[in-house]
Amino acid sequence: MNTPSNPRPRPRPRHTALTPGGEVTVVLLKSRDRQVRYPATAVRDDGTHAVVRAPWAGPPVRDFGFVRFERGDVFTEHYWRDRWFSVKEVRAADGSLKGWYCDVTRPARVEGETLTTRDLELDLWVSADRSAVLRLDEDEFEAEGLAERDPEAAGRARRALDELEDLARSGGLAALLD
């Protein structure tokens, strides 16, 4: 029964859209309850595919061997609410393309001005000239034990990594980001 003292709860919206040009906090939930938070600017959001832009938020230089991230780099980050990955286009301070860093994640959530994803430890690096397509951190993924805790999610994560690699090798990654 609905009475003034017992109003019907309002349904929560499934998601909100980011406002282009608006400030966003990106939250990457990592294993062992770690998280990375950084400010970004919303570029666009159609309710399924959200794009934000952010400067490199890590240490002054992070050298992975196959790429260096450094102050002045700009990341244009693509997140989906219905896909198990995100793709980050990485450009140097001079605007030159370094490549794409792809994270296997659970689908993104947007609440207010916060975009949140849960990192599942699998990654893919694609160099700007597409000569290097590197699967990364598969050992970390195994060590996290997701396959034992949640076999369905582990299967989705592996399929997402395969899909990203196929897109990278076939030239379809750029079309995905449009």
C-alpha positions in Angstrom: 0.0 0.0 0.0 1.3 3.5 -0.9 0.7 6.1 1.6 2.4 9.5 2.1 4.4 8.0 5.0 5.3 4.9 2.8 5.9 6.3 -0.7 6.7 3.9 -3.6 10.4 3.8 -4.2 11.4 5.4 -7.5 13.3 3.2 -9.9 16.9 4.1 -10.3 17.9 4.9 -13.8 20.0 2.1 -15.4 22.7 4.6 -16.2 23.3 8.3 -16.8 25.1 9.8 -19.7 28.2 12.0 -19.3 27.9 15.6 -20.5 30.4 16.5 -23.3 33.0 18.9 -21.9 32.0 18.0 -18.3 34.5 16.8 -15.7 34.5 13.1 -14.9 36.2 11.0 -12.3 37.4 7.7 -13.8 37.7 4.9 -11.2 39.5 1.7 -12.2 38.8 -1.0 -9.6 41.8 -3.3 -9.4 42.4 -6.6 -7.6 43.0 -6.8 -3.8 40.7 -3.8 -3.3 43.1 -1.3 -4.9 41.7 1.5 -7.1 43.0 4.1 -9.4 41.1 7.4 -9.6 41.9 10.3 -11.9 40.1 13.3 -13.5 39.1 13.3 -17.1 36.9 15.3 -19.5 33.9 13.8 -21.2 34.1 13.8 -25.0 30.9 12.0 -25.8 28.5 9.4 -24.4 25.6 7.8 -26.3 24.4 5.8 -23.3 26.4 2.7 -24.4 29.8 4.0 -25.5 31.4 6.7 -23.4 34.6 8.6 -24.4 36.7 10.6 -22.0 40.1 12.3 -22.4 42.7 12.6 -19.7 46.4 13.3 -19.3 48.7 10.5 -18.2 48.1 10.3 -14.5 50.9 8.0 -13.4 54.5 8.6 -12.5 56.5 11.0 -14.6 57.7 8.2 -16.8 56.5 4.6 -17.0 58.6 2.5 -19.4 57.0 -0.9 -20.3 59.7 -1.8 -22.8 57.3 -1.7 -25.7 56.0 1.8 -25.0 56.8 4.7 -22.6 54.0 6.7 -20.9 55.1 10.1 -19.7 54.0 13.5 -18.7 52.3 15.2 -21.5 50.8 12.0 -23.0 47.0 12.2 -23.6 44.7 9.2 -23.3 41.4 9.2 -25.2 39.6 6.4 -23.4 36.7 4.4 -24.8 34.4 2.6 -22.4 31.3 0.5 -23.1 28.4 -0.5 -20.9 27.8 -3.6 -22.9 31.4 -4.8 -23.7 34.0 -6.4 -21.5 36.8 -4.1 -22.4 38.0 -0.5 -22.7 40.4 1.0 -25.3 42.7 3.9 -24.6 44.2 5.7 -27.6 47.6 7.1 -26.4 49.1 10.2 -28.0 52.4 11.9 -27.1 52.5 15.6 -26.1 53.2 16.5 -29.8 50.0 14.7 -30.9 51.7 11.7 -32.5 50.0 8.4 -31.9 51.8 5.9 -29.7 49.2 3.2 -29.9 46.3 1.7 -28.1 46.3 0.2 -24.6 43.3 -2.1 -24.2 42.1 -3.3 -20.8 39.8 -6.3 -20.3 37.2 -5.1 -17.8 33.7 -5.7 -16.7 31.3 -3.3 -18.5 31.5 0.3 -17.4 29.1 2.0 -15.1 28.4 5.7 -15.1 26.8 7.2 -12.0 26.6 11.0 -11.9 30.0 12.3 -13.0 31.9 9.0 -12.2 32.8 6.3 -14.6 33.8 3.0 -13.0 35.2 -0.2 -14.4 36.6 -3.3 -12.8 40.0 -4.4 -14.3 40.2 -8.1 -14.9 44.1 -8.0 -15.4 44.2 -9.0 -19.1 45.5 -6.3 -21.4 46.5 -5.8 -25.0 49.0 -3.3 -26.5 48.7 -2.3 -30.2 51.5 -0.1 -31.5 50.6 2.9 -33.7 51.8 1.1 -36.9 50.1 -2.1 -35.7 53.3 -4.1 -36.1 53.1 -5.1 -32.4 50.0 -6.7 -31.0 50.9 -7.9 -27.5 48.8 -9.9 -25.1 49.8 -8.8 -21.6 49.4 -10.0 -18.0 47.9 -13.4 -18.6 49.9 -14.7 -15.7 48.3 -12.0 -13.4 44.9 -13.0 -14.7 45.5 -16.6 -13.8 47.0 -15.7 -10.4 43.8 -13.8 -9.5 41.8 -17.0 -9.6 38.8 -15.6 -11.4 38.4 -18.9 -13.3 37.8 -20.7 -10.0 35.6 -18.0 -8.4 33.6 -17.0 -11.4 34.1 -19.2 -14.5 31.5 -17.4 -16.5 33.2 -14.0 -16.0 36.6 -15.6 -16.7 35.3 -17.0 -20.0 33.9 -13.6 -21.0 37.2 -11.9 -20.1 39.2 -14.4 -22.4 36.7 -13.9 -25.2 37.0 -10.1 -24.8 40.8 -10.4 -25.1 40.4 -12.6 -28.2 38.0 -10.1 -29.7 40.4 -7.2 -29.1 43.3 -9.1 -30.7 41.2 -10.0 -33.7 40.1 -6.3 -34.1 43.7 -5.1 -33.8 45.0 -7.6 -36.4 42.2 -7.1 -38.9 42.3 -3.3 -38.7 38.8 -3.1 -37.1 39.9 -1.4 -33.9 39.7 2.1 -35.5 36.2 1.5 -36.7 35.1 0.4 -33.2 36.3 3.7 -31.8 34.3 5.9 -34.2 
